[in-house]
């Protein structure tokens, strides 16, 4: 679909007032009018994926032709005034533009940019502005010779005209908005600090064990000292660090604590399963509860059945299995041992009955699932189960606009969600939303964790997508502090874990991460290792659980197949990225005791979405893609800290191929590429012979390519 963006800048005359004289002896000399602003003009030769028509000195019409349209301004002619911090313009656009990105050049880099700038739809000319005080200060931008690169969103079919683009001072309304935003930011940072303080605190009391039985929840702990102590139940919709008085308290009369509670209780009109709660001890002073222990989740969860664990018999897997007939054949021909399956459950979850819907009772309510979509999922999972393929489901929550049921969308979309998030963090702030989310997870677990594999089998559960790039892929708003984001993410992980373990005592949940490691890729990213450290902190404070990694070790540049040249992937534990080049870093992390389950059991590490690009279908580019796979596979094979790789994509998706990304094993017409045959040979007696020619492409004498991590 064609993306059209029109920019029109028309300069209005600037009037200069002059005092009047009664009888001038001669006509007054009026100096030429000086423009109040330096209006920005575009360097049309820099335009990419758009065409430009200039309508006047400062007027442009832009029609975008791709999903990454951008253009640079001409350099500033003079130093910009210090108080000129607002980029102002007039515009009209039927659709508006979401996710405008501005780069402050030179140089042009993600680190010197701002994103998530949205222009609202308007059929008539109206004013728009972006307050850029912080980036202008941070990047020292505004010198003569500096310029902007403006990226006009990512959605095709946009039509916008804009004019009079200039920097100006801030007005009163904008100042108030800035003050409000700063107050929100301060509150966010305080919330993050409160979480850090809670996790690192050495509390005098302890909840030592929580057992979720078939009908009872047993909580054990200890405390000492004078005062009124209580055991508190913290439901998923409550926050430990943001609560002054806890709602669900049981007074304590002595230590040690050993109390049993009914597992199911009516809360907010819901039959609530207390397996989902965590428990802590407080001391009450007047009208305030003081936290004196960490909260603790269930250590043991009663399972209704005994299922055999999913055991990987090889490292070769396939990502995004969707049951195409040719894809089924590839499961056999490639001898696939593991697979991932997308489960965007909000596309088939309904709050009311209807034709051809499956009913599921949970929490005292009945929920409904579209039968056709569920049976399609069944068929895909049965294909895997019949081949003893270990499956991880990717749990995805769609933004409200994409949900099948508007009521479900409004309930589950995170209240702080912002465009252009592709998926949303589930809303865990209200009983209704928690129950809705739990009902969906319970349905999936009941159906796909059965001893008879009647509908197929799911062994592990990948929670959402690329949490370190959560602003894009698991959105709960812009500029969220990492610890606040992680608090929500871990709640979602724990809810899934505490539900699926009731049906499968071997199930694990995986956190999903990109190839970033110690340094975020952009201001919208978090550092993966920081997030993993936070996970470990939560486990140390609130009890450990079986989580693992679903890591995406794509090359540094997804378009570049020669991953062995990645400059940001070093063999330091502090490497900026972990790509195929330096998987040794991930392997070392997995083997460190502080990162193991209860300090002794290595966490599962799946490379759950990874591929190498062929820039074209030319022989040289197909060879480079295969060489990239050869290099990656030999690393995966040699590193026992990495359990498997699930190749993405099975074929070259047309949408990705339009942007030059052809990471499939097959072409967009499903023809097998050289990389397909190489993947087929991996983990067979023919591997060495098949891989031999690619040593010369990489420039190595042998496959002894594993490096020490420092």
C-alpha positions, 0 to 999 in steps of 0.5 A: 500500500502506497504511503503518501505524505505531503509537506507544505510550508508557506511563509506568512509575512513578518510585520515590523512596526514603525513609529509614526511621524507627523510631518516627515521631511522625507520618506522613512527608511524601512529596513527589510523585514527579517524572518523571526525564525530560520525555516527548515528546508529539505534536502530533496536528494536525501529522500528515501522511500518517498517522492517530494514535490516542492510547492514554494520556498518552504512548501513540500508535498511528500508521497511515501513509497515504503515503510521506512520513509525519511528525508534530511533537512538542509543544514542550519545556516546559523546558531539556533537561539537557546530558547528555541526548543519547540519544533512547530509547524502547521499541517493537515492530514486525513490520517495523521502520522504515527511514530515520527522519528527525528534524528539530530545529525550529524551523526545520524544514529538511533542514540541521537534520536527521539521516537513516538512523536505523533501527528493527529489527524486533521482535515483542515490546517492546524498547528502542531509542535514537538517540545524537544528541549531534552534532546536538544540539550542532550545532543548539543544540537543547534549549531550552524551546519547541524541538520535533522533527519525526519522519519515519517512513520512506518505505515503506508497510505499516509497523506499529510501536508505540513508548513512553516517548520521552525524552532521557536520558544515554548508557550504557556500551554506547552510549559504546563504540559512539560511540567506535567510530564516532568512530574509523571517522570519523577513519579515513575523514577520514584516508583522504580527506586521504591522497587529497587529498595524493596528488592534489596531490603534486609527485612527482619521477617520472612515468608519462608514457604508457600505451598499451593495444594489442591484445596488449600494454600499453606503459608509459613514464615517467622517474625519477631518484635513488638507490634501488630503483625499481619500476614497479607495476601497480595493479589496480581492487581495489587502492588507491594511498593505502592500500597499503604494499607493492604486489603487482605490481612490476617492478624498474626498471634505468634511466630513461627507462622503456619497458616492454611487458607482455602485455595479459592475465595470470592473477590470482587465478584470473582472466584479467585484462585489464591495460587496466583497471589503472593504473601508478605508480613506487615506491621501496622502503625496506626493507619499504615502498614509497614512491610517487614518481609519480602512477598513470596509466591508459591514454591510448590503448586499442586498438579492435577496430572503427571505429564512426561517432560518434553525432552529435546533430542537435538538442537535444530528447530523451526520458529513460527510453525503455522501448519502449511502443508509444505511446512509439515513436510519440512518438519520431517525433511529437516528433522526438526526437534523443536518449534515455536507457535504464535498464540495471539489469544485475543484474536479468538477470545470472546466474552460472550457466546456465539456460533461455533465457539468453545465455552470455558469456565474460569473464575466463576465466569464463562469465556468463549473461544472461536472454534475454527481458530482453535481447531487450526491451532490443534491441528498444528500442535498435533503435527508437532506432537506426532513427531515428538517435537518440543513446542514453546507457545508465544503468548501474545496480547494484541492491542485493543484495536486488533482484538476480536472482541472489543470488550476483551480489548478494552479489558486487556490492553495496558492502561498506559499503552501507546502507539505504535506498540504492536502488542500490549503488556496485559493489564494486571491492574484490575480484578476483571482484567486479571481474571480475563487474562488468567481465563485465557491462560487456563484454557490454553493450559487445559487444552494443550497440557494433556497426557493423551495429547488429544489437541497437541502439546505445549511444553513451554510458554514464551511470554510476549515478544522482545521485552527489551524492545517492549515499547515496540513489541510488548507496550505499556507506554513510552519512557517507562523505567526498566524496573517498573516495566519488569515488575509488570512483565514478571507479574505476567510471567508468574501468572502464566507459570502458576497456572500452567504448572497446575497441569504440567509440573515440567512447564517453563516460562521463557522471557523473550529478548532481542540481541541487545545485551549490556547496552540498549540499542536505542532510547526505547530499548532496555539492556537485556542483561539488566532485565535478567539481573532484575529477574534474578533479584525478584527470584531471590526476594520472592522465591525462584521459579523455572524461567528460561530465555527465548533469545533472538541472536540475529546479526548486528544488522539484520540485513547483513549475513556476515555475522562474523563481522559484527563489531558490537558483538565482542567476547566480553561479558559486557558486550554491547550485543550478543549475536551469532558471533559471540554466543559464547557470552550467552553460554557463559551467562547460563552456566554462572551459578547466580543465573541458575534456578536455585543456584544449581539448575541451568535455565533453558536457553532457546534461540527462539527467533533467529535467521540470516539474510540473503540480500537477493536471490543471486548466487553470491548472496545465497552463498553468504546466507548459507555461510552465516547459518554454517557459522551460527550452527557450529557455535550453537552445536559446540555450546552446551549452555544453549539448548536449541535454535528455532530458525525464523523465518521458514520462508521469505515473507513478502512484507519482510522481503519488501524491506530487503529482509529474506531470512527464510529457508525458502524463497517467497515462492517456497523454493528451497534455498541453499541455506535449506539444504545446509540446515537439512544436513546439520546434525547428520552424518553429512554435516561436515561435507555440506559445511566444508565449502563455507569455511572459505567464505568466512575466512577460517581454516577450521570450525574451531571458532569458539572463543573465551569470554573475558 
